[in-house]
């Protein structure tokens, strides 16, 4: 009987299910993240003040030239 699991098992190598990183080298440069720039305290304070005034993340980000995700991380 052919099941979805048996089809999956047929196309994987033995030991792949053991969580060994899926064949990636441990010393790979793929896992390094880009350096982030730190926002000055003035911009951080402006973000918090605008949020307290009822402004949304996207609106604050557009006004200050930052991404909405950056604004959300600060709030």
N, C-alpha and C positions, 0 to 999 in steps of 0.2 A: 504494500500500500504506500503510495506517495503522499506525503504531507508537506506542508509549507516548511516545517522544521527540517525534514529530511532533505528538502531541496536546498535550504540554507546551509546545512551541515556539509552538503556535497561540494559547495563552492567556497568553503573556508578551509584553512590549513589546521591541522591538529595543534592545539595550544593557543589559537587566536583568542579563545574565550577566556583566557587566564589574565587578561588585562595587562599585557606587557607593552603597552604603548603603541600597538598596531604597527610595529615595524619601524618606528621613528627612532633615530639615534638619540641618546640621552644628551649628548653635547651639541645638539643641533641649534643653530642660530634662529630657527623658526619660532622659538618660544620667547624670544626677547621682545619686550615692549618698547615702543618709542618713548623718549623722555617727554615729560609733560612740563609745560611752563606754569609757573605759579602766578596767580593773580595777585595784584597788590591789594593791600587792606582797603584802600579807598573804593575800588571796584566791588570788592566783596561786600562792603558796607552799603553801597548803593543798591546792590542786588537784594540784600535783606530788607532795606527800607522800601524799595519798590514792591516787594512781595507783601510786606505788611500793609501797604497801601491798597492791596487787592489786585495787583497786576499779575498776569500769568507768566509762566516760564518763557514761552515763545516771544511774547511781547517784550519782556525784559531783555531777552537775548538780542532781539533785533535792535532795540534802543541802544544797548551798550556794545554791540558788535561781538557778542559771544554766542556760543551754541546753547540751545535750550537744555541739553544734557549737562552742560557745565553749570548753568544756573540751578538746575535741579540738584546737582551734587553739593552746591554751596548751601542751599536751603535745606 
